[in-house]
Amino acid sequence: MLHNMKLLAQHTLNGHGGMGEGMSMQLARDGRRILWLAHESAPKNFTAVDVSDPRAPRVVVQTDLPHAQMRSNSLETSGDLMAVAYQVSKPGLKPAGVELFDISVPEKPRSVSFFDASGRTSRGCHVLWFVDGVTVHTACSDPELTPLNQKDDQVYRILDVSNPSKPVAVGRWHLEGTMQGDDAPPPARLPKKFDAGFRAHNTNVYPERPDRCYLGYLDGGMMVMDISDRARPKMISRWINSPPYNGFTHTVLPLFGRDLLVVTDESIQDDGADWPKLVWLVDGRDERNPVSIATLPVTGVKPLLHRGGRCGAHNVHENPPVPGAWKSEDVVLGTFFNAGVRAYDITDPYAPSEVAYYIPPTPQGSRVSTAQINDVFVDDRGVVFAVDRHAGGLYALEMSL
């Protein structure tokens, strides 16, 4: 199924097409465009694909994880340095944390250092943001903290990697009431069916406001954070929609020229069991008082709720402030699992409209009966790259608007 998008190429990544939510473009020294991809689960760690010709993507390197009880899931590149998040399947396992790689020769990624976040209550790092070559913003456990509920184990942590060989933790923040020793009482939890935890997810920081982090905090909603003092992040405001909605706030994308925030809630249950999972448009003119004004239309999503696998919002193209990335404040592209990758015109934020979509057929080898489009990255040529969570690998798409 498609509308204003067409398939240029698909690559199943040597039979390891289950992909996470790490997609980052490197403009290599020799002029190639290398798309780095994190895998959703073992055995593979990350894959680099030469997408200089999007009609003929080519794998240039693919690496393995140390063991099967871990995942990488997230990565980012800044120049010739790449940060990779490592999360283990249960607290106490290793390696758990962040590894830095020299990728100046894409075919030969070389480990530079490892930031160890392992510990008795730690699962390590789930997601990271690294765009300036200096600071890695993470959703990561801190072994110095003990969560009252294990679901609340990952907090916002800031790593200084100005010396890549010696990454240093410089700041952290968590929602009060979730850790032992907090003065505040524990927050009220969502019903057991939907309780995913109060923990950090996407930790986006942009050069337009280097003193702000736009933080998704799962069942805690979204926060605008003051990080002018990296050692002491402070919450400026919090926008929360759950209850009555079903939690898992994932991404906060600021559109600085529009005074808007795009906020996604991830679908994490099959067959629409946690529907509705939406993409929200939030008025950010007063950062102390964000107000929701619209959601992206779901007329193309709802008919697929019970077609198999997850259905609903996940991530959006995050306008990463790096060379090679496409940026728009009028068009939002998001992934919706079995509803594919979809594009929306938000020129009028009170009346957003769907303008393009692509839903691939069920990939061979998928454990569910549909595609499960997990993440999206758009390069500065306008080529849309999307990945499948289970088996489909990488899709290169051309969008016509």
C-alpha positions in Angstrom: 0.0 0.0 0.0 1.4 3.4 -0.9 0.5 7.0 -1.6 3.1 9.6 -2.8 5.9 7.2 -1.8 7.5 4.5 -3.9 10.0 1.9 -3.1 13.5 2.4 -4.5 15.2 -0.5 -2.8 14.9 -3.0 0.1 17.8 -4.7 1.8 17.3 -7.5 4.3 20.8 -6.9 5.7 22.2 -10.4 5.2 19.2 -12.1 6.8 19.4 -10.0 10.0 16.6 -7.5 9.2 15.2 -7.0 12.7 16.1 -3.4 13.4 15.9 -1.1 16.4 15.5 2.7 16.6 19.1 3.8 15.8 19.6 5.3 12.3 22.3 7.8 11.7 23.9 9.1 8.5 27.7 9.6 8.1 29.1 11.6 5.3 32.4 9.6 5.0 35.7 11.2 4.1 35.7 9.5 0.7 32.3 11.1 -0.2 30.1 8.0 0.5 26.9 8.2 2.4 27.0 5.6 5.1 23.8 4.8 7.0 24.5 3.2 10.4 21.7 1.0 11.9 21.2 -0.5 15.3 19.6 -4.0 15.6 16.6 -4.7 17.7 18.1 -7.8 19.3 21.0 -10.2 19.2 23.0 -11.6 17.5 23.9 -8.5 15.5 25.1 -5.2 17.1 25.1 -2.7 14.2 25.2 -2.6 10.4 26.6 0.1 8.1 25.0 0.4 4.7 26.4 2.5 1.8 23.4 4.4 0.5 25.2 6.7 -1.9 23.0 5.2 -4.5 19.7 4.6 -2.7 18.6 2.3 -5.4 21.5 -0.1 -4.7 22.2 -0.1 -0.9 25.2 -2.2 0.0 26.3 -3.5 3.4 29.9 -2.5 4.2 30.2 -3.9 7.7 28.0 -5.9 10.2 29.1 -6.6 13.7 28.1 -9.1 16.5 27.1 -8.5 20.1 29.2 -10.1 22.9 26.2 -12.4 23.9 22.6 -13.0 23.3 21.2 -11.4 26.5 21.7 -7.8 25.3 20.8 -5.4 22.5 22.2 -2.3 21.0 18.9 -0.8 19.7 20.2 2.8 19.5 23.2 4.6 18.0 24.2 8.0 16.7 27.1 9.3 14.7 28.9 12.7 14.9 31.6 13.1 12.3 33.8 10.0 12.5 32.7 9.1 16.0 29.8 6.8 16.8 28.1 6.1 20.2 26.2 2.8 20.7 23.8 2.0 23.5 23.9 -1.4 25.2 21.0 -2.7 27.2 21.0 -6.1 28.9 17.9 -8.3 29.3 18.0 -8.3 33.1 19.7 -6.2 35.8 23.3 -7.1 36.7 24.5 -8.4 33.3 27.3 -6.9 31.3 28.2 -5.1 29.1 25.7 -2.4 29.9 26.4 1.2 29.0 27.7 3.1 26.0 30.5 2.2 23.6 32.3 4.7 21.4 33.7 3.8 18.0 36.0 5.4 15.5 34.3 5.0 12.2 36.7 7.1 10.0 37.1 3.9 8.0 33.5 2.6 7.9 34.5 -0.9 7.0 36.7 -1.1 10.1 34.9 0.4 13.1 37.3 0.6 16.0 36.3 0.7 19.7 37.6 3.8 21.4 36.1 3.4 24.9 33.3 2.0 26.9 31.2 3.8 29.6 30.2 1.2 32.1 26.7 1.6 33.6 26.3 -2.0 34.8 25.2 -2.7 38.3 22.8 -4.7 40.5 19.7 -2.8 39.4 21.0 -1.6 36.0 20.0 -2.8 32.5 22.3 -0.2 31.0 21.4 2.2 28.2 18.3 2.0 26.0 18.5 5.2 23.8 21.1 7.9 23.2 21.4 11.3 21.4 24.8 12.4 20.1 25.0 15.1 17.5 27.7 17.6 18.6 30.8 15.4 19.0 31.0 16.4 22.7 28.0 15.2 24.7 26.0 12.0 24.7 22.5 12.4 26.2 21.2 9.0 27.3 18.3 7.1 28.8 20.5 4.9 31.0 20.5 3.2 34.4 22.8 4.6 37.1 24.1 1.9 39.5 24.2 4.6 42.2 20.4 4.8 42.1 18.0 2.1 43.3 14.5 2.3 41.7 11.5 1.6 43.9 10.0 -0.2 41.0 12.4 -2.0 38.6 10.4 -0.6 35.6 11.7 2.9 36.5 15.4 1.9 36.2 16.6 4.2 33.3 17.1 7.9 34.0 18.3 10.9 32.0 22.2 10.8 32.1 24.6 13.2 30.4 28.0 12.0 29.4 31.0 14.2 28.4 32.9 12.6 25.6 35.1 15.6 24.7 37.9 13.2 25.3 36.5 10.1 23.5 38.9 7.8 25.2 37.5 8.7 28.7 33.8 9.4 28.7 32.7 10.9 32.0 29.2 11.1 33.5 28.5 14.8 34.3 24.8 15.0 35.2 21.6 13.1 35.8 17.9 13.6 36.5 15.0 11.4 37.3 11.4 11.9 38.2 11.1 12.4 41.9 9.5 9.6 43.8 10.9 6.8 41.7 14.2 6.1 43.5 15.0 5.1 47.1 15.8 8.1 49.2 13.6 10.6 47.2 11.6 13.0 49.3 8.5 12.9 47.0 6.0 10.1 47.2 6.0 7.5 44.3 3.9 8.7 41.3 0.5 7.0 40.7 1.0 4.2 38.2 -1.0 3.3 35.2 -3.2 0.2 35.3 -1.1 -3.0 35.3 -2.0 -3.7 31.7 -0.4 -0.4 30.5 2.3 0.2 33.2 5.5 0.5 31.3 7.4 2.5 33.9 8.5 6.0 34.7 11.8 6.2 32.9 13.7 8.2 30.3 13.4 7.5 26.6 14.4 10.0 23.9 16.7 12.8 25.1 16.9 15.3 22.3 19.1 18.5 22.5 19.4 20.9 19.6 21.9 23.7 18.8 19.0 26.2 18.7 18.6 25.7 22.4 21.7 23.9 23.8 20.5 24.7 27.3 17.3 22.6 26.8 16.6 18.9 26.6 13.3 17.7 25.2 12.7 14.5 27.2 10.3 11.7 26.6 9.7 9.9 29.9 7.4 7.0 29.1 4.4 7.0 31.5 5.7 10.2 33.0 4.9 12.2 29.8 7.3 14.7 28.3 9.5 17.3 30.0 11.3 20.4 29.0 14.6 20.4 30.9 16.9 23.2 31.7 20.5 21.8 31.2 22.4 25.1 31.3 24.2 23.5 34.2 24.8 20.0 32.9 25.6 18.7 36.4 22.1 19.7 37.7 19.4 19.3 35.1 16.1 20.9 36.2 12.6 20.4 35.0 10.9 23.5 33.5 7.6 22.0 32.6 5.9 18.7 32.2 3.1 17.7 29.8 1.3 14.4 30.5 -1.7 12.8 28.9 -1.8 9.5 30.7 -4.2 8.8 32.3 -6.6 8.8 30.5 -4.3 7.7 27.7 -2.1 4.6 27.9 1.4 6.0 28.5 4.8 5.4 26.8 5.7 8.9 25.7 8.6 8.3 23.3 9.9 11.3 21.4 9.7 15.1 21.7 10.6 17.0 18.5 10.8 20.8 18.9 10.0 22.9 15.9 11.7 26.1 17.0 10.5 28.3 14.1 6.9 27.2 14.8 6.9 27.2 18.6 5.6 23.7 18.4 6.5 20.3 19.9 5.7 17.0 18.2 5.2 14.3 20.8 4.8 10.6 20.1 3.4 7.8 22.3 4.7 4.4 21.3 2.4 1.5 20.6 3.9 -1.5 22.5 1.1 -4.1 22.4 -0.1 -6.2 19.5 -3.4 -6.0 17.8 -4.2 -2.5 19.0 -4.5 -3.6 22.7 -3.1 -0.2 23.9 -4.8 2.0 21.3 -4.9 4.9 20.9 -1.2 5.6 20.5 -0.9 9.0 18.7 1.4 11.8 17.6 0.5 15.0 19.3 1.1 18.6 18.3 1.8 20.7 21.4 1.9 24.5 21.6 5.3 25.4 23.0 5.1 29.2 22.9 5.3 29.3 26.7 7.8 26.5 27.6 6.4 26.6 31.2 2.9 25.7 30.0 2.8 23.3 27.0 -0.7 22.8 25.6 -1.9 20.1 23.2 -3.7 21.5 20.2 -4.0 18.6 17.7 -3.1 15.0 16.9 -2.0 13.7 13.5 -5.0 12.1 11.7 -5.4 8.3 12.1 -7.9 7.5 9.3 -5.2 5.4 7.6 -4.0 3.7 10.7 -7.2 2.6 12.5 -8.3 0.0 9.8 -5.0 -1.9 10.5 -5.4 -2.1 14.3 -6.2 -5.9 14.3 -4.2 -7.0 11.2 -1.3 -8.4 13.4 1.6 -7.0 15.3 1.8 -3.5 16.7 -0.3 -0.7 15.3 0.1 3.0 16.2 2.7 5.6 16.6 6.4 5.0 17.4 9.1 7.5 16.3 9.4 10.4 14.0 12.2 11.8 11.8 13.8 14.0 14.5 15.4 16.7 12.3 18.9 15.7 13.6 21.2 18.7 13.4 23.9 16.9 11.5 25.2 17.0 7.9 23.3 14.8 5.5 20.0 15.0 7.3 16.7 16.5 6.0 15.0 19.1 8.1 11.4 20.4 7.9 9.1 22.2 10.2 6.1 21.8 7.9 6.2 18.0 7.2 6.4 15.3 9.9 7.3 11.7 9.0 6.5 9.0 11.5 6.5 5.2 11.8 3.4 3.3 12.8 4.4 -0.4 12.8 1.9 -2.3 10.6 0.6 1.1 9.3 4.0 1.7 7.8 5.8 5.1 7.4 3.6 8.1 7.0 4.0 11.8 6.2 1.9 14.7 7.5 1.6 18.3 6.4 1.3 20.4 9.6 1.5 23.8 7.9 -1.8 24.5 9.8 -1.1 22.8 13.1 -4.8 22.9 14.0 -5.6 20.9 10.9 -2.8 18.5 10.0 -3.3 16.3 7.0 -1.8 13.0 5.8 0.1 13.5 2.5 2.0 10.2 1.9 2.5 6.7 3.2 4.2 3.4 2.4 3.2 0.0 3.9 5.4 -2.8 2.7 4.2 -6.4 2.4 4.8 -8.8 5.2 8.6 -9.5 5.2 9.6 -13.1 4.8 10.6 -14.6 8.2 8.6 -12.1 10.2 7.1 -13.5 13.5 3.9 -11.5 12.9 1.6 -11.3 9.9 2.4 -7.8 8.9 5.3 -5.4 8.4 6.4 -3.6 11.6 8.0 -0.3 10.5 10.1 0.8 13.5 12.1 4.0 12.7 12.6 6.5 9.9 15.4 8.8 8.8 15.3 11.2 5.9 18.4 12.4 4.2 19.0 15.8 2.7 18.3 14.5 -0.8 14.7 13.7 0.4 15.3 10.0 0.4 13.2 8.3 3.1 14.9 5.3 4.9 12.7 3.1 7.1 13.5 -0.1 9.0 11.4 -3.1 10.1 11.4 -4.3 13.6 11.4 -8.1 12.8 12.7 -9.1 9.4 12.2 -6.6 6.6 15.5 -4.8 7.1 16.0 -1.4 5.3 13.6 0.3 2.9 14.7 3.2 0.7 11.8 5.3 -0.5 11.1 8.3 -2.7 8.5 10.7 -1.5 6.5 13.0 -3.8 4.8 15.9 -2.1 
